[in-house]
């Protein structure tokens, strides 16, 4: 859900026609402070309460493994020494600079040959900065009313619309187009240059114009993307509840070598929401930082139970929106496509990488890693071997324990909540999941329903980490850790 105090600047690429938009999200694209079967879009905030991303050790409960590093990750994927630094591009390309994407470009890795499925509100495939980078189903004959490739979808020339069950994947919200520009905006000298600017975008529409959708539609979208040639899937969306159908779809993608990159959510909570929490086994979860690598106050943290969680630029991100225009959005929905783009760069360097290998490389080369990057062989991913912290760190912005179902905005002066339906047994694609959306334009209702999730999922045990008792215990551990660090300094050990 987007924060209320977040304005989005809508611009044409020539800098004219400036408009300010206020928006919010639900389980939607993850670029806001809202979440539901929607995106994670979070409009820009002027809050000074941002939490600085911590860099002690490999994994911590605040920013996971830290800032993603394209230069190191791609060089390791290619089996080469770490790429040399190149000058920053500056301007609206600061996000690419922060994740060291130009280092990869300078060595010839631009995402060419890689297909990234944007499972979202659709994509403006006619946008001047995207039209040459839209995936086309070459096995389908346009407009003949026949399912030429026999995949069950008629005339799915440029993806499929699971929100309306047709082949119209155009974006009627704006969120999916913004995400797409960050991933694969063309390198044409204007507008936005994507992290993997030679990759192809596969539009898969699962969210409606408000940024809402169903878990079943999202799961079907994942299966469609995997079965039709996607190499990477961007999920800038999320919700409060675990859902076995969605979880199985992500595991299916992983089993087929497709890497799913998921927004952590925009609630400022101590752990990600779903599906990002599934990054304990499959895919990658992404939190948001600003241009100074400070963790955004709205970004959900990594959590005490280690998962493949990294951070990326997600505050004031300039990218494409429908109608050949551009806008500045904030949210974990905006951070996620940066990482999806980095994964696309990695696969352009080494198309044989598995989900486990990508997860391993991404986390081992991220900002919190203290080990030296080398050309060592890529082994199987072992989350338990990548820096478990004996004592969990408490997010600086956490002043009190939060109820898991509380969807309050971080803007305490103007709080909004959203209502949502139980999604544990979604069988009807028309059932909307109105939990917090991460898309830009989904607003929350003034009341919050108390529906319970009846799905049987072992991940539900993770929710207990938000309890007050756990917070108290962790605070005690933190105090002990601080004392130990003081003693170590006295003895000259650090």
Secondary structure, DSSP 8 states (H G I E B T S, - for coil): ---TT-EEEEEETTS-S-EEEE---BSSBSSSS-BEEEEB-B-----S--EE---SSS-BTTTBT-B--HHHHHHHHTT-----------GGGHHHHHTTHHHHHHTT-S-TT-EEEEEES---TT-TTTGGGB---TTS-TTSSS-TT-SS-TT-TT-EETTTTBS----SSSHHHHHHHHHH---SSSS---TTTTSEEEEEE-S-TTS---HHHHHHHHHHHHHTT-SEEEE-EEBSS--HHHHHHHHHHHHTT-EEEEE--SS--SS--BTGGGGGTSSEEEEEE-TTSEE-TTS----SS--SEEEEE-SSEEEEETTTEEEEEBSHHHHHHHHHHHHHHHHHH-TT--HHHHHHHHHHTSTT--S-----------GGGS---SS----TT--S---TT----S-TTS---------TT---TT----SB--SSS----SS----------GGGGGGGGGSHHHHHHHHHHHHHHHHHHHHHHHTT--
